[in-house]
Amino acid sequence: MVRIIWTERAVRNLKHIFDYIAVDSNIYASQFTKSIVKASEKLKYFPFMGRVVPEFADEQLREVLFQNYRIVYRIAGDAKIVEVIAVVHASRDLLLLARGDWELQ
């Protein structure tokens, strides 16, 4: 089984998503962000299930989709570690975000 690590940046991304949704509903914001985390848990068993991020064409940099969000992760440690590095809305320009340290704002 693979160990999943959430980077500080990915946690901040998740918090931004929570805060945005919480303007309308704290309950839905909590459920939605928990669902994103749950979607990433599948990577424990299938770290290569996500597609290679097309913008970077790096076999170790992959993503899984959850609704309109991209959960971007890196496979490390001979596929024993999955490092979630960002959670971004699919409409965002990933190349632009990468230059800005993957921040949502």
Rosetta constraint file for C-alpha pairs under 8 A:
AtomPair CA 1 CA 44 HARMONIC 5.55 0.50
AtomPair CA 1 CA 45 HARMONIC 5.66 0.50
AtomPair CA 1 CA 80 HARMONIC 7.28 0.50
AtomPair CA 2 CA 43 HARMONIC 7.31 0.50
AtomPair CA 2 CA 44 HARMONIC 4.52 0.50
AtomPair CA 2 CA 45 HARMONIC 6.45 0.50
AtomPair CA 2 CA 47 HARMONIC 7.24 0.50
AtomPair CA 2 CA 79 HARMONIC 7.06 0.50
AtomPair CA 2 CA 80 HARMONIC 4.73 0.50
AtomPair CA 2 CA 81 HARMONIC 5.42 0.50
AtomPair CA 2 CA 82 HARMONIC 6.75 0.50
AtomPair CA 3 CA 44 HARMONIC 6.25 0.50
AtomPair CA 3 CA 80 HARMONIC 6.23 0.50
AtomPair CA 3 CA 81 HARMONIC 4.83 0.50
AtomPair CA 3 CA 82 HARMONIC 6.12 0.50
AtomPair CA 4 CA 41 HARMONIC 7.64 0.50
AtomPair CA 4 CA 43 HARMONIC 7.59 0.50
AtomPair CA 4 CA 44 HARMONIC 6.62 0.50
AtomPair CA 4 CA 81 HARMONIC 5.92 0.50
AtomPair CA 4 CA 82 HARMONIC 4.76 0.50
AtomPair CA 4 CA 83 HARMONIC 5.89 0.50
AtomPair CA 4 CA 84 HARMONIC 7.23 0.50
AtomPair CA 5 CA 81 HARMONIC 7.28 0.50
AtomPair CA 5 CA 82 HARMONIC 6.16 0.50
AtomPair CA 5 CA 83 HARMONIC 4.77 0.50
AtomPair CA 5 CA 84 HARMONIC 6.13 0.50
AtomPair CA 6 CA 10 HARMONIC 6.05 0.50
AtomPair CA 6 CA 11 HARMONIC 6.46 0.50
AtomPair CA 6 CA 83 HARMONIC 5.85 0.50
AtomPair CA 6 CA 84 HARMONIC 4.83 0.50
AtomPair CA 6 CA 85 HARMONIC 6.64 0.50
AtomPair CA 7 CA 11 HARMONIC 6.32 0.50
AtomPair CA 7 CA 83 HARMONIC 6.78 0.50
AtomPair CA 7 CA 84 HARMONIC 6.10 0.50
AtomPair CA 7 CA 85 HARMONIC 5.56 0.50
AtomPair CA 7 CA 86 HARMONIC 7.87 0.50
AtomPair CA 8 CA 12 HARMONIC 6.15 0.50
AtomPair CA 9 CA 13 HARMONIC 6.20 0.50
AtomPair CA 9 CA 85 HARMONIC 6.48 0.50
AtomPair CA 9 CA 86 HARMONIC 6.45 0.50
AtomPair CA 9 CA 102 HARMONIC 7.16 0.50
AtomPair CA 9 CA 103 HARMONIC 7.14 0.50
AtomPair CA 10 CA 14 HARMONIC 6.22 0.50
AtomPair CA 10 CA 84 HARMONIC 6.37 0.50
AtomPair CA 10 CA 85 HARMONIC 5.11 0.50
AtomPair CA 10 CA 86 HARMONIC 4.28 0.50
AtomPair CA 10 CA 87 HARMONIC 5.87 0.50
AtomPair CA 11 CA 15 HARMONIC 6.18 0.50
AtomPair CA 11 CA 86 HARMONIC 7.93 0.50
AtomPair CA 12 CA 16 HARMONIC 6.17 0.50
AtomPair CA 13 CA 17 HARMONIC 6.34 0.50
AtomPair CA 13 CA 86 HARMONIC 6.51 0.50
AtomPair CA 13 CA 87 HARMONIC 5.72 0.50
AtomPair CA 13 CA 88 HARMONIC 7.05 0.50
AtomPair CA 13 CA 103 HARMONIC 6.79 0.50
AtomPair CA 13 CA 104 HARMONIC 6.36 0.50
AtomPair CA 14 CA 18 HARMONIC 6.18 0.50
AtomPair CA 14 CA 33 HARMONIC 6.60 0.50
AtomPair CA 14 CA 87 HARMONIC 6.51 0.50
AtomPair CA 15 CA 19 HARMONIC 6.05 0.50
AtomPair CA 16 CA 20 HARMONIC 6.09 0.50
AtomPair CA 16 CA 104 HARMONIC 7.37 0.50
AtomPair CA 17 CA 21 HARMONIC 6.29 0.50
AtomPair CA 17 CA 29 HARMONIC 7.69 0.50
AtomPair CA 17 CA 33 HARMONIC 7.35 0.50
AtomPair CA 18 CA 22 HARMONIC 5.83 0.50
AtomPair CA 18 CA 26 HARMONIC 7.98 0.50
AtomPair CA 18 CA 29 HARMONIC 4.99 0.50
AtomPair CA 18 CA 30 HARMONIC 6.69 0.50
AtomPair CA 18 CA 32 HARMONIC 7.78 0.50
AtomPair CA 18 CA 33 HARMONIC 6.30 0.50
AtomPair CA 19 CA 23 HARMONIC 6.56 0.50
AtomPair CA 19 CA 29 HARMONIC 7.40 0.50
AtomPair CA 20 CA 29 HARMONIC 7.98 0.50
AtomPair CA 21 CA 25 HARMONIC 6.26 0.50
AtomPair CA 21 CA 26 HARMONIC 7.21 0.50
AtomPair CA 21 CA 28 HARMONIC 7.18 0.50
AtomPair CA 21 CA 29 HARMONIC 5.05 0.50
AtomPair CA 22 CA 26 HARMONIC 4.34 0.50
AtomPair CA 22 CA 27 HARMONIC 7.53 0.50
AtomPair CA 22 CA 28 HARMONIC 7.23 0.50
AtomPair CA 22 CA 29 HARMONIC 5.15 0.50
AtomPair CA 22 CA 30 HARMONIC 7.98 0.50
AtomPair CA 25 CA 29 HARMONIC 6.10 0.50
AtomPair CA 26 CA 30 HARMONIC 6.09 0.50
AtomPair CA 27 CA 31 HARMONIC 6.25 0.50
AtomPair CA 28 CA 32 HARMONIC 5.87 0.50
AtomPair CA 29 CA 33 HARMONIC 6.14 0.50
AtomPair CA 30 CA 34 HARMONIC 6.10 0.50
AtomPair CA 31 CA 35 HARMONIC 6.14 0.50
AtomPair CA 32 CA 36 HARMONIC 6.43 0.50
AtomPair CA 33 CA 37 HARMONIC 6.43 0.50
AtomPair CA 34 CA 38 HARMONIC 6.10 0.50
AtomPair CA 35 CA 39 HARMONIC 6.06 0.50
AtomPair CA 36 CA 40 HARMONIC 6.52 0.50
AtomPair CA 36 CA 66 HARMONIC 6.53 0.50
AtomPair CA 37 CA 41 HARMONIC 6.53 0.50
AtomPair CA 38 CA 42 HARMONIC 7.43 0.50
AtomPair CA 39 CA 66 HARMONIC 6.86 0.50
AtomPair CA 40 CA 64 HARMONIC 7.65 0.50
AtomPair CA 40 CA 71 HARMONIC 7.35 0.50
AtomPair CA 42 CA 46 HARMONIC 6.23 0.50
AtomPair CA 42 CA 47 HARMONIC 7.73 0.50
AtomPair CA 43 CA 47 HARMONIC 4.40 0.50
AtomPair CA 43 CA 48 HARMONIC 7.51 0.50
AtomPair CA 43 CA 49 HARMONIC 7.13 0.50
AtomPair CA 43 CA 82 HARMONIC 7.33 0.50
AtomPair CA 44 CA 82 HARMONIC 7.76 0.50
AtomPair CA 47 CA 75 HARMONIC 7.18 0.50
AtomPair CA 47 CA 79 HARMONIC 7.12 0.50
AtomPair CA 47 CA 82 HARMONIC 6.89 0.50
AtomPair CA 48 CA 62 HARMONIC 7.77 0.50
AtomPair CA 49 CA 64 HARMONIC 7.61 0.50
AtomPair CA 50 CA 62 HARMONIC 5.55 0.50
AtomPair CA 50 CA 63 HARMONIC 4.92 0.50
AtomPair CA 50 CA 64 HARMONIC 4.73 0.50
AtomPair CA 51 CA 62 HARMONIC 5.38 0.50
AtomPair CA 51 CA 63 HARMONIC 5.60 0.50
AtomPair CA 51 CA 64 HARMONIC 6.74 0.50
AtomPair CA 52 CA 56 HARMONIC 7.93 0.50
AtomPair CA 52 CA 57 HARMONIC 6.22 0.50
AtomPair CA 52 CA 58 HARMONIC 6.49 0.50
AtomPair CA 52 CA 59 HARMONIC 5.78 0.50
AtomPair CA 52 CA 60 HARMONIC 7.45 0.50
AtomPair CA 52 CA 61 HARMONIC 5.98 0.50
AtomPair CA 52 CA 62 HARMONIC 4.30 0.50
AtomPair CA 52 CA 63 HARMONIC 6.45 0.50
AtomPair CA 53 CA 57 HARMONIC 6.02 0.50
AtomPair CA 53 CA 58 HARMONIC 7.10 0.50
AtomPair CA 53 CA 61 HARMONIC 6.08 0.50
AtomPair CA 53 CA 62 HARMONIC 4.99 0.50
AtomPair CA 53 CA 63 HARMONIC 5.97 0.50
AtomPair CA 53 CA 72 HARMONIC 7.75 0.50
AtomPair CA 55 CA 94 HARMONIC 7.31 0.50
AtomPair CA 55 CA 95 HARMONIC 6.80 0.50
AtomPair CA 56 CA 61 HARMONIC 7.60 0.50
AtomPair CA 57 CA 61 HARMONIC 7.71 0.50
AtomPair CA 58 CA 62 HARMONIC 7.76 0.50
AtomPair CA 60 CA 74 HARMONIC 5.40 0.50
AtomPair CA 60 CA 75 HARMONIC 5.05 0.50
AtomPair CA 60 CA 76 HARMONIC 7.32 0.50
AtomPair CA 61 CA 72 HARMONIC 7.24 0.50
AtomPair CA 61 CA 73 HARMONIC 5.86 0.50
AtomPair CA 61 CA 74 HARMONIC 4.57 0.50
AtomPair CA 61 CA 75 HARMONIC 6.65 0.50
AtomPair CA 62 CA 72 HARMONIC 5.82 0.50
AtomPair CA 62 CA 73 HARMONIC 5.39 0.50
AtomPair CA 62 CA 74 HARMONIC 6.16 0.50
AtomPair CA 62 CA 75 HARMONIC 7.77 0.50
AtomPair CA 63 CA 70 HARMONIC 6.16 0.50
AtomPair CA 63 CA 71 HARMONIC 5.28 0.50
AtomPair CA 63 CA 72 HARMONIC 4.32 0.50
AtomPair CA 63 CA 73 HARMONIC 5.86 0.50
AtomPair CA 64 CA 70 HARMONIC 5.94 0.50
AtomPair CA 64 CA 71 HARMONIC 5.27 0.50
AtomPair CA 64 CA 72 HARMONIC 6.76 0.50
AtomPair CA 65 CA 69 HARMONIC 5.77 0.50
AtomPair CA 65 CA 70 HARMONIC 4.77 0.50
AtomPair CA 65 CA 71 HARMONIC 6.09 0.50
AtomPair CA 66 CA 70 HARMONIC 6.41 0.50
AtomPair CA 66 CA 71 HARMONIC 7.29 0.50
AtomPair CA 68 CA 89 HARMONIC 5.81 0.50
AtomPair CA 68 CA 90 HARMONIC 5.43 0.50
AtomPair CA 68 CA 91 HARMONIC 7.91 0.50
AtomPair CA 69 CA 87 HARMONIC 6.50 0.50
AtomPair CA 69 CA 88 HARMONIC 5.44 0.50
AtomPair CA 69 CA 89 HARMONIC 4.34 0.50
AtomPair CA 69 CA 90 HARMONIC 5.13 0.50
AtomPair CA 70 CA 86 HARMONIC 7.86 0.50
AtomPair CA 70 CA 87 HARMONIC 5.58 0.50
AtomPair CA 70 CA 88 HARMONIC 5.30 0.50
AtomPair CA 70 CA 89 HARMONIC 6.13 0.50
AtomPair CA 70 CA 90 HARMONIC 5.81 0.50
AtomPair CA 71 CA 84 HARMONIC 7.07 0.50
AtomPair CA 71 CA 85 HARMONIC 7.89 0.50
AtomPair CA 71 CA 86 HARMONIC 6.03 0.50
AtomPair CA 71 CA 87 HARMONIC 4.59 0.50
AtomPair CA 71 CA 88 HARMONIC 6.76 0.50
AtomPair CA 72 CA 84 HARMONIC 5.96 0.50
AtomPair CA 72 CA 85 HARMONIC 5.77 0.50
AtomPair CA 72 CA 86 HARMONIC 5.12 0.50
AtomPair CA 72 CA 87 HARMONIC 6.12 0.50
AtomPair CA 72 CA 88 HARMONIC 7.92 0.50
AtomPair CA 73 CA 82 HARMONIC 6.47 0.50
AtomPair CA 73 CA 83 HARMONIC 5.34 0.50
AtomPair CA 73 CA 84 HARMONIC 4.15 0.50
AtomPair CA 73 CA 85 HARMONIC 5.23 0.50
AtomPair CA 73 CA 86 HARMONIC 6.95 0.50
AtomPair CA 74 CA 82 HARMONIC 5.75 0.50
AtomPair CA 74 CA 83 HARMONIC 5.11 0.50
AtomPair CA 74 CA 84 HARMONIC 6.46 0.50
AtomPair CA 74 CA 85 HARMONIC 7.03 0.50
AtomPair CA 75 CA 79 HARMONIC 5.59 0.50
AtomPair CA 75 CA 80 HARMONIC 7.64 0.50
AtomPair CA 75 CA 81 HARMONIC 5.97 0.50
AtomPair CA 75 CA 82 HARMONIC 4.76 0.50
AtomPair CA 75 CA 83 HARMONIC 6.41 0.50
AtomPair CA 76 CA 80 HARMONIC 6.51 0.50
AtomPair CA 76 CA 81 HARMONIC 5.10 0.50
AtomPair CA 76 CA 82 HARMONIC 6.16 0.50
AtomPair CA 76 CA 83 HARMONIC 7.30 0.50
AtomPair CA 77 CA 81 HARMONIC 5.59 0.50
AtomPair CA 86 CA 102 HARMONIC 6.47 0.50
AtomPair CA 88 CA 92 HARMONIC 6.84 0.50
AtomPair CA 88 CA 104 HARMONIC 7.07 0.50
AtomPair CA 92 CA 97 HARMONIC 7.72 0.50
AtomPair CA 93 CA 97 HARMONIC 6.29 0.50
AtomPair CA 94 CA 98 HARMONIC 6.01 0.50
AtomPair CA 94 CA 102 HARMONIC 7.76 0.50
AtomPair CA 95 CA 99 HARMONIC 6.49 0.50
AtomPair CA 96 CA 100 HARMONIC 6.48 0.50
AtomPair CA 97 CA 101 HARMONIC 6.23 0.50
AtomPair CA 97 CA 102 HARMONIC 4.50 0.50
AtomPair CA 97 CA 103 HARMONIC 6.23 0.50
AtomPair CA 97 CA 104 HARMONIC 7.37 0.50
AtomPair CA 98 CA 102 HARMONIC 4.84 0.50
